[in-house]
Each structure stands twice: as C-alpha cells, then as structure tokens.
Amino acid sequence: MDAESFLARLYADEAFREAFTAAPLEVARREGLDEREAGEFARMDLPGLALAAESYARKRSGRRGPRD
Amino acid sequence: MDRVGLGWRGELAASILERLDAIDVLEVIAEDWTRAPAREQRSLRALGRERPLLLHGVALGLASRHAVEDKRLAALARLFETAAPESWSEHLAFVRAGGHEIGHLAAPPRGPASIEGALRNLERARRIVGTTPALENIATLVAPPASPMDEGAWTRRIVEGAGAPMLLDLHNLYANALNAGIEPVALLDTMPLASVRLVHLSGGRWLRPPGLAPRLLDDHLHDVPDPVYTLLETLAARVPQPLTVILERDGEFPAMAHLVSQLVRAREALASGRRLARRAA
C-alpha cells in the first residue's frame, strides 16, 4: 500500500485506525510501507489524526461540515 | 481592480439577489450543480449575467498520486460549458485513495509522488475542462506524515509547475499556522504569492480536546476573525496584482447585513494594504 492510500484508510476506516493507534509501526510495516515511511507514520500526531478522522466521519455521515 | 464577493448558497439566494450592490462576484460550488439537469445548470449562466461567476470544485482530489476519474472531470467540463463561468478552482487535496473515500479534503503526504500526480491530474483537467483551475491551499488538523516538504515548498512546486493561478484561503493558512505553532505571516511568505489571484475568507472554531492543545477547525460557520483581515491587508500590501476575495459561509447563516459588513471589512483591508504598498514604493 502506498503512503497516500494508507493515510486515506486511517481517516476512513475506524477499526484500522484503532489498530494503528495501538501499534503504529507494526501496522505500517504490515501494510507494506517502506521503513522510512513506516517510521514517519509511527511518529505521527495521533491526537490530530483522531480529530481529523472525527471531522471527516461527520462529513461522510452527511452532517454539515466545511467545504474546504 | 480588486473585487469582493460571496459564495452562493441556496439558503442565501434571495438575500444575495437583494444585495448585489454589495457583491462584485459570486462563487458557486461545482458539485452542487454537476448532477443537476441542464435546464438548472443553464440558470447559472443567467446568474453569471448579474455578476461574474466563479466555479469552485470540492471533490476532484487533484493533489494525489492517483489519477482523478474521467467521469468527474467530464461532469465538470459539461458544467463549465453550460454555466460559462469566468474561471474555476479546486483544492490542493486528496479525497480518496486505495479504494478509501475520505469524504472530505485531506492533505496528502507532501513529497514528489503527490507533486507529480497533481501535475498529471492538472494537465488532464486542463485538457478536459479547457482551462487550468486556480489551486487552493487547504486546512488540516494534522500534518500529513511521510512529508519531506513543508506546505509552502510543496504548494509552490505544484502551482508554479502547473502555471496555475492560486486561490489563497487565508483562514486555512491561519488555522494551519496556529495549529503548527508558527506565525501566520511566516507561512504566508512561503506561499507562491505572485500567483495569487483569488482569496477565500471564512471562520472557524477552536477544538479543545481534554488534556491536549487546542486546534483551530476551519468550519465556515463563524465570522472571519480579525487576524485574517490583517493577513488580507498584508497580502494586498505585498502583491501588485488584482485580487478577487470571496467570503465563504456554509451554515449558521447570520443576517445578510452582517455578511455584507464582512465584505465591507474585506474591502477596507484590501484598500489599506494597497495604501501601505503605495507609501512603501
């Protein structure tokens, strides 16, 4: 999986995000990111990820959200 | 000549038509109209006779290593031909990848793959729609991992590489700067300012998760904060080209007079910035 698809899945797939949050490096490696990318994802801002994912979930559920 | 206008929303339609005297230009969300019957799409052409119309896309996902679907570009091209807008714009964002639909504008990893993908997508968009869109910076609550470049350098590479105009969203820039702990003006200075033709203004609210640092969410549901007008003044002082400024409001609509007062403040910020530039010359 490429880094962009990995990030999209983190935003869109709650179970995947929970698994990643519990073991970031392991999940990133398992999904095929190279070692540099896996390390960078493992260091990502997890509270920010949770806030962003929540915002995107609201948008997908049809509640009004920002246009951009 | 600088212009100031408003995003067209159905809830505001009657009020906008009553206050066209305060509005130089209107911006329409493309995806609100791409699936409308041709008869309704043609009504946009009539609206465009009242004020210049700008078409604003929100769902292409141009800044992606993956190709934008042909059907999305074709739908936009049909609308562009029917509505005959002055120009169109889209975001430097991805909205889907690997079969996962994010449902909103997200910042991709900022590196060579998304730059090259964006340039390929922009070339296809130019061929299919007929013109290159203005490209808008987005707000993000989280810095995208696996990003060897910062936002400004990445944005410059795409905007300048595509020879595209830039739509600079000053609230998005403001929110990203505050959320990253940097000075908004410092972030402004990393952007391709010579390419900016369009500007968005909007508002947002602070998220305050327990135990964590607050973050500013760009939600288009609140008034434009004072520092964003100051950024507009700074921008107008730094660039010589005419700017078209659009106020975006997506809900919790105040009275039209209140929105008009924000258009007036935008005009004042532009005028003040132009005066500063003349004095410095």
Interface residues (C-beta under 8 A of the other chain):
Chain A: M1 D2 A3 E4 S5 F6 L7 A8 R9 Y11 A12 D13 L33 R36 E37 E40 F41 R43 M44 D45 P47 G48 L49 L51 A52 S55 Y56 A57 K59 R60 R64 G65 P66 R67 D68
Chain B: G7 I29 H56 V58 S64 R65 H66 H91 A93 F94 R96 A97 G98 G99 H100 E101 I102 G103 H104 L105 A106 P108 P109 A113 S114 E136 I138 A139 T140 L141 V142 A143 P144 P145 A146 S147 D169 N172 N179 H200 S202 G204 L207 P209 L212 R215 L217 D218 D219 H220 L221 E248 D250 G251
